[in-house]
Amino acid sequence: MGINAASSAGRACLPIRTERLTIRPLEPGDVEAMHSVYSDPEVTRFIPGGVRDLDGTRQRVADLIAIRTAMGEQMGRDVIGF
């Protein structure tokens, strides 16, 4: 299976899917999956803010969604990553 991504005037169309990967915007429902990252001391030693409890993860996910939304609006297009 190839990459399912079209580009329109420099905008990436999300989600992007391959056989093994889907790239899509972060959603509020991703808190539990993200908590598995943010609660792991081995992983978070490389992430500013350190280990987070579930409430901290909820807040971080909300912040990341807000940042992505603001950046997309400011740039007039979808943000691929930051």
N, C-alpha and C positions, 0 to 999 in steps of 0.2 A: 504494500500500500504506500502511495506517495504522500507527500505533505498536502493537506487540505487547507491551503491558504491562498487567498487572492489579495491583490493589492489594488487599491483605488486611490489614485492621486497621492501616493506615498503613505496611505493608511493601511495598517495591517488589519485584516479581518480576523477577529477572534471568535471562537476558539481556533487554534491551530492544532491539528491532530496528525500524529504519525501512528505507526503500529504500536509503539510503546509509550507514547507521551501525548498529553493534551495540555496545551498552554492556554489558560483562560484567566480572566480577571479574578482576583480574590473576592470571595463572597462571605457574608456574615456566617453562613453555615459551615465555613471552613475552620471555625475556632477549634474544634476538637483535634483535627488533623494538625493544625499549627501548634497546638499545645504540646503535642508529642515532640515537636522541635524545641519550643521555648521552655519546656520543663526539663530538658536533658542537659545536665551540667557539662557533659563532654562536648556537646554541640554549641551551647551558648557561651562557651569561653571565647568564641570567635564573634559573638554577636553583642553589640553594645546593649546595655541594660541587664545583662545577665539572665539568670533563671527567673522565670515568671510563674506566678500561680495562675489559676484559671481566669480570675478576674483581670489580671495583668495581660494575659493573652487576649482576652476579649477586647480590652482597650487598645492593644497594639494592632489587632486586626482592624478595628474601627478606624484607627489613625491611618493605617496604610491605605484603606479604602478611600478615606477622605483626601489623602495626599494625591492618590492616583486620579481621583475625580477632579481635583483642583488643577493638577498639572495638565490633564487632558483638556479641560476647559480653557486654560491659559494658552496652551499650544494649538488649540483648535483641532486636536486629533487624539486618537487613542495612544496611551503610553504603553510601551512594550515591557518595560522594566525600570527599576530604579534601585 
